[in-house]
């Protein structure tokens, strides 16, 4: 056969009609990611092309048919929708009286920079892998909605995270696609001369150019860094190739680009943050780069520079397990970062000390979490329980303190309502709650109005979401089956129970082993009994990715795929491939129950459950992550109890038994206890309570407002205080800390006037305590001495009850007249710790001496 020769590609771009010109503006701002009406415009023009383009409006407008555009430009119904979206878009961008400007004094005095390794704003900008990225994206959206002066900083990945397929034998296959940057909702950053903004970073093999890109997301800007430039050497071009890809050396390079390059990018763009937020330890190198700036440009010694940096830095850890922290071997760290010791004016050993911390795996290597904690005055976990767990994991950073007293606190995560709430519920809220419901996201009482939505209408909305989800999943499975060569008969069998009247349970998340995706199959015989109950059938939908290097996680996927093919399980259990934001939206709005069964307390937050709950999907979950705060008894179900079982086998057996019991005795019976209208009144009540209890408490507007009031504004003001008057306070604080550290080992306390360890007194009568403190060169202003009153607990111990500060008399003599406010048994400790008015947290130094 004669060759046809080379194939040449020709792309013919359409001309957008004048009547539709603003479609380009909307496609150039990621605001469309949280406006379903805006996305619907593109979908309505060409549903197939919209899917082919990955829901990317910019790519869509470059490929849509000219004829179709011209048709829509004269379609009155479409133009009405189009003008409505344009009006909403313009109104959003012109909003001036937002939460931030109304709530914060001197709103123009602060500027927040938010660093994260991934951002899940929309599936059309694929620079995210899972929960951390989705949380970062939702954080950005609420920062925009609330009007914060906010700039996000991340990396622009050529291939992003992998696209997942599952082959015929259940093996996960990671597929990578190059992103066409010209199709993404991003633009190259330009300097005042109109040239691309390029910064330079020194790596051992070469000086690397880093290109700066910007994306607009509502009111805020996302700054993205890219090393895939032709002038760079091959090993540096691939730094930003894949998210979490390329091995440990590429990981440290990525974190250098993010942390050090991110700071320099903001400087080149003329952005001057007053607050620096490191979202996870990947961004910890901002501490070293900012310290270098203060040393080289302000002439500070390193300790004063670090105090200045620390005052204005916020660090959020999302890691509930010791293995989750980035730790680089010292040889690798030195290869890339040893030069910073000289730049900071310290020894290499001192530089290493900044990354020293034992978080459960020994104090080896350079730990990025330790660096972030050393450089941040504000440290938090992402749920109340996670904050408690993190304070234990990180307790080596403050060895004299009990975990519950160290500076690690928590801000419970949330999700962005406009992104994750199903459009049908948006319409229902507009109709029944009024158009101002978006302004009441921080008002719990307001959301009780959901009860006013008639039950039959509420249920019909859920059934509509469910039907759409089942159709999407059916098409998903058909594509997967065709690719794998499965028979049409198998696909038919797999979807034979897709009925909106059937109870559907969803499980979709990252397939890490501690999340126990296969706990449901602990007792297959008992599960079969549940699945094949003809009066109360149940279908389980599973979806999720395992990291390409996580073989145990991939084995979980393979096992579920295998079980889903076994007799009795076919059509009842399904393993879906290609988990991303789009599939996540369908599942969290369309299933009936959201299943979550991690090993407690290893779940940091679990935001997928929040997304489900705000769509009226009750959680069936272990009391871990956010669920101990979210569970109220009438809005879902709790698997097991609030206890941590060390024995793996016993834990799995106990939790599986609890799961089966709840499914058989509570969940399924309640769902199928239907009235004459065909739905369960009790179930709708639980569903409404799930929505009412989750929306105002677990949305990112609440979360970001909490970060702003508790961290951003105090950090901004604290940082300015330490930098004022040529860094007078920073220098003094650094000198004071040095003095205290040298003296602290000799500080001691002794009781004066009595050696008794037990006292009896009468209620209402004062007990005078006198303590002598050996100050060893410190002054009374440097030390706080206090009595910690304790009360007995049921298990025979004691718990803190109240703190009473002792008064300094003279020469290290302290006294207090102690009068308990109740009768009964008390215990007390007398303790001393260093204090200074410029400390962000009273126990920041981690030094404590007890009597």
Secondary structure, DSSP 8 states (H G I E B T S, - for coil): -----------------GGGTHHHHHHTBGGGGG-HHHHHHHHHH-HHHHHHTTT-HHHHHTTS-HHHHHHHTT-HHHHHHHHHHHHHHHHHHH--S-HHHHHSTTGGG--EEEE-S-B-S-TTS-B--SHHHHHHHHHHHHHHHHT--EEEEEE--SSBS-EEEE-TTS-EEEE-----GGGSS-EE-B-TTS-B-EEEEEETTEEEEEEEEEEEETTEEEEEEE---TTS-HHHHGGGTBTT-SHHHHHHHHHHIIIIIHHHHHHHTT---SEEEEESGGGTTHHHHHHHHHHHHH---HHHHHHHHHHTEEEE----SGGGS-EE-HHHHHHHHTHHHHHHTS-HHHHHHHT---SSS-S-SEEHHHHHHHT-SEEEESSHHHHHHHHHHTGGGGTTS-GGGSSEEE----B-HHHHS-HHHHHHHHHHT-TTGGGGTT-GGGGGGGGGS-HHHHHHHHHHHHHHHHHHHHHHHHHHHHHHT--HHHHHHHTTT--TTSEEEEEES---GGG-TTGGGSSHHHHHHHHT-SSS-EEEEEE----TT-HHHHHHHHHHHHHTTSTTTBTTEEEE---SHHHHHHHHHH-SEEEE---TT--S--HHHHHHHHTT-EEEEES-TTHHHH--SSSEEEES-S-----HHHHHHHHHHHHHHHIIIIIHHHHH---TTSS-HHHHHHHHHHHHHHHTTSBHHHHHHHHIIIIIHHHHHHHHHHHHHHHHHHHHHHHHHHHHHHHHTT-EEEESS---S-----TT--EEEEEEEE-TT--GGGEEEEEEEEEE-TTS-EEEEEEEE-EEEETTEEEEEE--SS-S-EEEEEEEEE--TT-SSTTTT---EE-
